[in-house]
Amino acid sequence: MKVEFCRTGGVAGTRLTATLDTERLSPQEADRLRRLISTACFFDQPTSLKSSTSGADRFQYQVTVEEGDRIKKVEIDESCVPRTFQPLIDYLLDSCRARQKIKRS
C-alpha cells in the first residue's frame, strides 16, 4: 500500500507532504497505517469533503491511497474531517513532521 499526503493552507501557507509505502515501513508501522486506512473507511469516503463556507486560513488535506488495483484520492477541508478520519490525518501529519526533523539534522 502506498499513501501520499499533502497539507496546504493555514495562516503561513506552509505545505507538508509525505509518501509512505507499507513495504518500506516496519511491520508494526505498516499494520498501524493499514488499520488507520480501514478505520477511516477510506475507500468509502467521497472524493471531496469541502465546507460550504470559505476560510483562507484553514488547512486542506489531500490523501491518495494505492492498494493493489485500487487508487483513490480524497480532498478534505480542515473543518470537514470525519471523526473516524482524524486519527489517519494525525498520523500522516506526525510522519511529515518526523521527516522534516530528519532532513534538518
DSSP file (Angstrom, degrees, kcal/mol; ACC not computed):
  #  RESIDUE AA STRUCTURE BP1 BP2  ACC     N-H-->O    O-->H-N    N-H-->O    O-->H-N    TCO  KAPPA ALPHA  PHI   PSI    X-CA   Y-CA   Z-CA
    1    1 A M              0   0    0      0, 0.0    21,-2.9     0, 0.0     2,-0.4   0.000 360.0 360.0 360.0 136.2    0.0    0.0    0.0
    2    2 A K  E     -AB  21  66A   0     64,-2.4    64,-2.9    19,-0.2     2,-0.4  -0.972 360.0-168.2-120.3 134.7    1.3    3.5   -0.9
    3    3 A V  E     -AB  20  65A   0     17,-3.3    17,-3.2    -2,-0.4     2,-0.4  -0.986   3.3-167.9-126.5 125.9   -0.1    6.6    0.7
    4    4 A E  E     -AB  19  64A   0     60,-2.7    60,-2.8    -2,-0.4     2,-0.4  -0.944  11.7-174.4-111.7 135.0    0.6   10.1   -0.5
    5    5 A F  E     +AB  18  63A   0     13,-2.9    13,-2.0    -2,-0.4     2,-0.3  -0.978   9.5 176.7-132.7 140.8   -0.4   13.0    1.8
    6    6 A C  E     -AB  17  62A   0     56,-1.9    56,-2.4    -2,-0.4     2,-0.5  -0.980   8.4-168.1-144.3 131.5   -0.3   16.8    1.4
    7    7 A R  E     +AB  16  61A   0      9,-2.8     9,-2.2    -2,-0.3     2,-0.3  -0.985  17.8 169.8-117.8 127.6   -1.4   19.5    3.7
    8    8 A T  E     + B   0  60A   0     52,-2.4    52,-2.5    -2,-0.5     2,-0.2  -0.803  35.4  36.8-127.0 170.6   -1.7   23.1    2.3
    9    9 A G  E     + B   0  59A   0     -2,-0.3     5,-0.4    50,-0.2     4,-0.3  -0.532  49.6 130.6  91.2-154.4   -3.2   26.4    3.5
   10   10 A G  S    S-     0   0    0     48,-1.3     3,-0.4    46,-0.3    48,-0.2  -0.122  79.2 -63.7  84.1 171.0   -3.1   27.8    7.0
   11   11 A V  S    S+     0   0    0     46,-0.4    -1,-0.2     1,-0.2    47,-0.1   0.904 138.5  39.8 -59.7 -44.5   -2.1   31.2    8.1
   12   12 A A  S    S-     0   0    0     45,-0.1    -1,-0.2    -3,-0.1    -2,-0.2   0.596 102.7-131.1 -83.8 -10.9    1.5   30.7    7.0
   13   13 A G        +     0   0    0     -3,-0.4    -4,-0.2    -4,-0.3    -3,-0.2   0.774  45.1 168.1  68.3  25.2    0.6   28.8    3.8
   14   14 A T        -     0   0    0     -5,-0.4     2,-0.5    -6,-0.1    -1,-0.2  -0.367  26.4-142.7 -73.7 153.1    3.1   26.1    4.6
   15   15 A R        -     0   0    0     -7,-0.1     2,-0.4    -2,-0.1    -7,-0.2  -0.970  14.3-172.0-119.4 126.0    3.0   22.8    2.7
   16   16 A L  E     +A    7   0A   0     -9,-2.2    -9,-2.8    -2,-0.5     2,-0.3  -0.963   9.9 177.4-116.3 135.2    3.6   19.5    4.3
   17   17 A T  E     +A    6   0A   0     -2,-0.4     2,-0.3   -11,-0.2   -11,-0.2  -0.969   8.2 173.4-136.3 153.4    4.0   16.3    2.3
   18   18 A A  E     -A    5   0A   0    -13,-2.0   -13,-2.9    -2,-0.3     2,-0.4  -0.974  15.4-159.1-154.2 145.0    4.7   12.7    2.9
   19   19 A T  E     -A    4   0A   0     -2,-0.3     2,-0.4   -15,-0.2   -15,-0.2  -0.993  17.0-172.6-124.5 123.1    4.8    9.5    0.9
   20   20 A L  E     -A    3   0A   0    -17,-3.2   -17,-3.3    -2,-0.4     2,-0.5  -0.941   8.9-169.8-119.0 137.6    4.5    6.2    2.8
   21   21 A D  E >>  -A    2   0A   0     -2,-0.4     3,-2.3   -19,-0.2     4,-0.8  -0.990  19.3-145.9-126.4 121.4    4.9    2.7    1.4
   22   22 A T  T 34 S+     0   0    0    -21,-2.9     3,-0.3    -2,-0.5     8,-0.2   0.757  99.7  62.9 -60.8 -23.2    4.0   -0.2    3.7
   23   23 A E  T 34 S+     0   0    0    -22,-0.3    -1,-0.3     1,-0.2   -21,-0.1   0.693 107.7  43.1 -73.6 -16.7    6.7   -2.2    2.1
   24   24 A R  T <4 S+     0   0    0     -3,-2.3    -1,-0.2     2,-0.1    -2,-0.2   0.471 101.3  83.9-105.7  -5.3    9.3    0.2    3.4
   25   25 A L  S  < S-     0   0    0     -4,-0.8    -5,-0.0    -3,-0.3    -3,-0.0  -0.535  92.0 -92.5 -90.8 162.2    7.8    0.7    6.9
   26   26 A S     >  -     0   0    0     -2,-0.2     4,-2.9     1,-0.1     5,-0.2  -0.345  42.8-107.2 -63.5 156.9    8.4   -1.6    9.8
   27   27 A P  H  > S+     0   0    0      0, 0.0     4,-2.2     0, 0.0     5,-0.2   0.880 121.5  50.9 -55.4 -37.9    5.8   -4.4   10.1
   28   28 A Q  H  > S+     0   0    0      2,-0.2     4,-2.2     1,-0.2     5,-0.1   0.926 112.6  44.3 -66.6 -44.6    4.3   -2.6   13.1
   29   29 A E  H  > S+     0   0    0      2,-0.2     4,-2.6     1,-0.2    -1,-0.2   0.880 112.2  52.8 -68.4 -37.4    4.0    0.8   11.4
   30   30 A A  H  X S+     0   0    0     -4,-2.9     4,-2.3     2,-0.2    -1,-0.2   0.919 111.0  47.2 -62.9 -43.4    2.7   -0.9    8.2
   31   31 A D  H  X S+     0   0    0     -4,-2.2     4,-2.4    -5,-0.2    -2,-0.2   0.904 111.4  51.5 -63.6 -41.5    0.0   -2.6   10.3
   32   32 A R  H  X S+     0   0    0     -4,-2.2     4,-2.3     2,-0.2    -2,-0.2   0.931 110.4  47.9 -61.9 -45.5   -0.9    0.6   12.0
   33   33 A L  H  X S+     0   0    0     -4,-2.6     4,-2.3     1,-0.2    -1,-0.2   0.914 111.2  50.6 -62.8 -43.1   -1.2    2.5    8.7
   34   34 A R  H  X S+     0   0    0     -4,-2.3     4,-2.3     1,-0.2    -1,-0.2   0.907 110.6  49.8 -60.7 -41.9   -3.4   -0.2    7.3
   35   35 A R  H  X S+     0   0    0     -4,-2.4     4,-3.2     2,-0.2     5,-0.2   0.905 109.9  50.5 -63.7 -41.4   -5.7   -0.1   10.4
   36   36 A L  H  X S+     0   0    0     -4,-2.3     4,-1.9     2,-0.2    52,-0.2   0.898 110.7  48.9 -64.6 -40.3   -6.0    3.7   10.2
   37   37 A I  H  <>S+     0   0    0     -4,-2.3     5,-2.0     2,-0.2     4,-0.3   0.920 114.9  45.9 -62.8 -43.7   -7.0    3.5    6.5
   38   38 A S  H ><5S+     0   0    0     -4,-2.3     3,-1.6     1,-0.2    -2,-0.2   0.931 111.8  49.7 -65.5 -47.0   -9.5    0.8    7.3
   39   39 A T  H 3<5S+     0   0    0     -4,-3.2    -1,-0.2     1,-0.3    -2,-0.2   0.842 108.1  54.5 -61.9 -34.5  -10.9    2.7   10.4
   40   40 A A  T 3<5S-     0   0    0     -4,-1.9    -1,-0.3    -5,-0.2    -2,-0.2   0.546 103.9-133.2 -74.6  -6.2  -11.3    5.8    8.3
   41   41 A C  T X>5 +     0   0    0     -3,-1.6     3,-1.8    -4,-0.3     4,-0.7   0.921  39.9 175.7  50.9  44.4  -13.4    3.8    5.7
   42   42 A F  G >4< +     0   0    0     -5,-2.0     3,-1.5     1,-0.3    -4,-0.1   0.870  67.9  48.9 -52.6 -49.6  -11.1    5.5    3.3
   43   43 A F  G 34 S+     0   0    0      1,-0.3    -1,-0.3    -6,-0.2    -2,-0.1   0.605 110.7  53.4 -72.5  -8.9  -12.3    3.8    0.1
   44   44 A D  G <4 S+     0   0    0     -3,-1.8    -1,-0.3    -4,-0.1    -2,-0.2   0.494  88.1 102.2 -98.0  -6.6  -15.9    4.5    1.1
   45   45 A Q  S << S-     0   0    0     -3,-1.5     4,-0.0    -4,-0.7     2,-0.0  -0.395  81.1-105.0 -74.7 152.8  -15.4    8.3    1.5
   46   46 A P        -     0   0    0      0, 0.0    -1,-0.1     0, 0.0     3,-0.1  -0.365  30.8-115.3 -67.2 160.4  -16.4   10.8   -1.1
   47   47 A T  S    S+     0   0    0      1,-0.2    28,-2.5    27,-0.1     2,-0.4   0.679 100.0  38.0 -73.5 -16.0  -13.6   12.2   -3.2
   48   48 A S  E     -c   75   0A   0     26,-0.2     2,-0.5     2,-0.1    28,-0.2  -0.980  53.9-179.9-141.4 125.8  -14.2   15.7   -1.8
   49   49 A L  E     +c   76   0A   0     26,-3.2    28,-2.7    -2,-0.4     2,-0.3  -0.835  28.9 164.5-121.1  89.6  -15.2   16.8    1.7
   50   50 A K        -     0   0    0     -2,-0.5     2,-0.2    26,-0.2    -2,-0.1  -0.814  35.8-120.5-113.8 147.5  -15.4   20.6    1.4
   51   51 A S        -     0   0    0     -2,-0.3     4,-0.1     2,-0.2    29,-0.1  -0.544  13.3-136.5 -80.4 148.5  -17.0   23.2    3.6
   52   52 A S  S    S+     0   0    0     -2,-0.2     2,-0.4     2,-0.1    -1,-0.1   0.648  91.7  65.7 -78.5 -14.7  -19.8   25.4    2.2
   53   53 A T  S    S-     0   0    0      2,-0.0    -2,-0.2     0, 0.0     2,-0.2  -0.884  85.1-128.8-107.9 141.1  -18.1   28.4    3.9
   54   54 A S        -     0   0    0     -2,-0.4     2,-0.2     2,-0.0    -2,-0.1  -0.483  22.2-178.0 -86.4 158.0  -14.7   29.6    2.9
   55   55 A G    >   -     0   0    0     -2,-0.2     3,-1.7     3,-0.1    -4,-0.1  -0.778  15.7-159.7-156.6 107.3  -11.8   30.1    5.2
   56   56 A A  T 3  S+     0   0    0      1,-0.3   -46,-0.3    -2,-0.2    -1,-0.1   0.782  93.8  48.0 -62.7 -27.9   -8.5   31.5    3.9
   57   57 A D  T 3  S+     0   0    0    -48,-0.1   -46,-0.4     2,-0.1    -1,-0.3   0.294  87.6 110.7 -99.4  12.1   -6.5   30.2    6.9
   58   58 A R    <   -     0   0    0     -3,-1.7   -48,-1.3   -48,-0.2     2,-0.2  -0.525  68.0-117.7 -82.7 151.8   -7.9   26.7    7.0
   59   59 A F  E     -B    9   0A   0    -50,-0.3    19,-2.5    -2,-0.2     2,-0.4  -0.604  20.4-154.0 -84.2 149.8   -5.9   23.7    6.1
   60   60 A Q  E     -BD   8  77A   0    -52,-2.5   -52,-2.4    -2,-0.2     2,-0.4  -0.979   8.7-156.5-120.8 139.2   -6.7   21.5    3.2
   61   61 A Y  E     -BD   7  76A   0     15,-3.1    15,-2.9    -2,-0.4     2,-0.4  -0.916   8.4-168.9-117.1 141.4   -5.7   17.8    3.1
   62   62 A Q  E     -BD   6  75A   0    -56,-2.4   -56,-1.9    -2,-0.4     2,-0.5  -0.987   8.9-178.7-128.6 122.5   -5.2   15.6    0.2
   63   63 A V  E     -BD   5  74A   0     11,-2.6    11,-2.8    -2,-0.4     2,-0.5  -0.984   3.9-174.2-124.7 125.8   -4.7   11.9    0.8
   64   64 A T  E     -BD   4  73A   0    -60,-2.8   -60,-2.7    -2,-0.5     2,-0.5  -0.981   4.7-169.1-120.0 129.6   -4.2    9.4   -2.0
   65   65 A V  E     -BD   3  72A   0      7,-2.6     7,-2.1    -2,-0.5     2,-0.5  -0.975   6.9-168.1-122.5 128.8   -4.1    5.6   -1.3
   66   66 A E  E     +BD   2  71A   0    -64,-2.9   -64,-2.4    -2,-0.5     2,-0.4  -0.972  15.0 165.9-112.2 121.0   -2.9    2.9   -3.7
   67   67 A E  E >   - D   0  70A   0      3,-2.9     3,-2.3    -2,-0.5     2,-0.3  -0.910  64.6 -52.7-137.9 108.1   -3.8   -0.6   -2.7
   68   68 A G  T 3  S-     0   0    0     -2,-0.4    -1,-0.0     1,-0.3     0, 0.0  -0.470 123.5 -17.6  61.7-125.3   -3.5   -3.3   -5.3
   69   69 A D  T 3  S+     0   0    0     -2,-0.3     2,-0.5    -3,-0.1    -1,-0.3   0.358 118.9  98.1 -93.9   5.9   -5.5   -2.1   -8.3
   70   70 A R  E <   + D   0  67A   0     -3,-2.3    -3,-2.9     2,-0.0     2,-0.4  -0.815  45.3 174.5 -97.1 132.1   -7.5    0.4   -6.2
   71   71 A I  E     + D   0  66A   0     -2,-0.5     2,-0.4    -5,-0.2    -5,-0.2  -0.995   4.6 170.5-134.1 129.0   -6.4    4.1   -6.2
   72   72 A K  E     - D   0  65A   0     -7,-2.1    -7,-2.6    -2,-0.4     2,-0.4  -0.998  16.9-161.7-142.5 137.7   -8.4    6.8   -4.5
   73   73 A K  E     - D   0  64A   0     -2,-0.4     2,-0.4    -9,-0.2    -9,-0.2  -0.968   8.6-170.2-116.7 133.2   -7.8   10.5   -3.7
   74   74 A V  E     - D   0  63A   0    -11,-2.8   -11,-2.6    -2,-0.4     2,-0.5  -0.989   5.9-160.6-123.8 128.5   -9.8   12.3   -1.1
   75   75 A E  E     -cD  48  62A   0    -28,-2.5   -26,-3.2    -2,-0.4     2,-0.4  -0.933  17.0-177.1-109.0 130.5   -9.6   16.1   -0.6
   76   76 A I  E     -cD  49  61A   0    -15,-2.9   -15,-3.1    -2,-0.5     2,-0.3  -0.987  24.0-136.3-135.4 132.4  -10.7   17.4    2.7
   77   77 A D  E >   - D   0  60A   0    -28,-2.7     3,-2.2    -2,-0.4     4,-0.3  -0.624  32.0-117.4 -77.9 146.2  -11.2   20.8    4.3
   78   78 A E  G >  S+     0   0    0    -19,-2.5     3,-0.9     1,-0.3    -1,-0.1   0.842 114.9  54.0 -51.8 -37.7   -9.9   21.0    7.9
   79   79 A S  G 3  S+     0   0    0      1,-0.2    -1,-0.3   -20,-0.2   -29,-0.1   0.541 108.3  50.4 -78.4  -5.3  -13.4   21.8    9.1
   80   80 A C  G <   +     0   0    0     -3,-2.2    -1,-0.2   -31,-0.2    -2,-0.2   0.255  70.0 134.8-116.8  11.3  -14.9   18.7    7.4
   81   81 A V    <   -     0   0    0     -3,-0.9     5,-0.1    -4,-0.3    -3,-0.0  -0.474  56.9-124.9 -66.9 120.1  -12.6   15.9    8.6
   82   82 A P    >>  -     0   0    0      0, 0.0     3,-1.4     0, 0.0     4,-1.4  -0.323  17.9-117.7 -62.6 148.1  -14.8   13.0    9.7
   83   83 A R  T 34 S+     0   0    0      1,-0.3     3,-0.4     2,-0.2    -2,-0.1   0.870 116.4  51.3 -54.8 -40.0  -14.2   11.8   13.3
   84   84 A T  T 34 S+     0   0    0      1,-0.2     4,-0.3     2,-0.1    -1,-0.3   0.687 109.8  51.6 -72.8 -16.6  -13.1    8.4   12.0
   85   85 A F  T X> S+     0   0    0     -3,-1.4     4,-1.9     1,-0.1     3,-0.7   0.705  88.0  81.6 -89.9 -23.9  -10.7   10.0    9.6
   86   86 A Q  H 3X S+     0   0    0     -4,-1.4     4,-2.8    -3,-0.4     5,-0.2   0.856  86.2  55.3 -58.1 -41.8   -8.9   12.3   12.2
   87   87 A P  H 3> S+     0   0    0      0, 0.0     4,-2.2     0, 0.0    -1,-0.2   0.880 108.7  49.9 -60.0 -35.0   -6.5    9.6   13.5
   88   88 A L  H <> S+     0   0    0     -3,-0.7     4,-2.5    -4,-0.3    -2,-0.2   0.934 111.2  48.2 -66.1 -45.8   -5.3    9.0   10.0
   89   89 A I  H  X S+     0   0    0     -4,-1.9     4,-2.6     1,-0.2     5,-0.2   0.929 112.2  49.8 -59.2 -45.7   -4.7   12.7    9.4
   90   90 A D  H  X S+     0   0    0     -4,-2.8     4,-2.5     1,-0.2    -1,-0.2   0.913 110.9  49.2 -60.0 -43.9   -2.9   13.0   12.8
   91   91 A Y  H  X S+     0   0    0     -4,-2.2     4,-2.1    -5,-0.2    -1,-0.2   0.921 112.5  47.4 -61.8 -44.9   -0.6   10.0   11.9
   92   92 A L  H  X S+     0   0    0     -4,-2.5     4,-2.1     2,-0.2    -2,-0.2   0.883 111.3  50.8 -67.3 -38.4    0.2   11.5    8.5
   93   93 A L  H  X S+     0   0    0     -4,-2.6     4,-2.5     2,-0.2    -1,-0.2   0.920 109.6  50.8 -63.4 -43.1    1.0   14.9   10.0
   94   94 A D  H  X S+     0   0    0     -4,-2.5     4,-2.4     1,-0.2    -2,-0.2   0.888 108.9  52.4 -60.2 -38.9    3.3   13.2   12.5
   95   95 A S  H  X S+     0   0    0     -4,-2.1     4,-2.0     2,-0.2    -1,-0.2   0.902 109.1  49.5 -63.9 -41.4    5.0   11.4    9.6
   96   96 A C  H  X S+     0   0    0     -4,-2.1     4,-2.0     2,-0.2    -2,-0.2   0.939 112.5  46.8 -61.3 -47.9    5.5   14.7    7.8
   97   97 A R  H  X S+     0   0    0     -4,-2.5     4,-2.0     1,-0.2    -2,-0.2   0.881 110.2  52.7 -65.1 -38.7    7.0   16.4   10.9
   98   98 A A  H  X S+     0   0    0     -4,-2.4     4,-1.8     1,-0.2    -1,-0.2   0.902 109.7  49.0 -63.7 -40.7    9.3   13.5   11.6
   99   99 A R  H  X S+     0   0    0     -4,-2.0     4,-2.1     1,-0.2    -1,-0.2   0.853 108.2  54.1 -68.2 -34.6   10.7   13.6    8.1
  100  100 A Q  H  X S+     0   0    0     -4,-2.0     4,-1.8     2,-0.2    -1,-0.2   0.907 107.6  50.6 -64.3 -41.1   11.2   17.3    8.4
  101  101 A K  H  X S+     0   0    0     -4,-2.0     4,-1.1     1,-0.2    -2,-0.2   0.898 109.7  50.4 -63.4 -40.3   13.3   16.8   11.6
  102  102 A I  H  < S+     0   0    0     -4,-1.8     3,-0.4     1,-0.2    -1,-0.2   0.909 109.3  51.1 -64.4 -41.9   15.4   14.2    9.8
  103  103 A K  H  < S+     0   0    0     -4,-2.1    -1,-0.2     1,-0.2    -2,-0.2   0.844 108.9  51.6 -64.5 -34.3   16.1   16.5    6.9
  104  104 A R  H  <        0   0    0     -4,-1.8    -1,-0.2     1,-0.2    -2,-0.2   0.743 360.0 360.0 -74.9 -23.1   17.2   19.3    9.2
  105  105 A S     <        0   0    0     -4,-1.1    -1,-0.2    -3,-0.4    -2,-0.2   0.483 360.0 360.0 -72.3 360.0   19.6   17.0   11.0
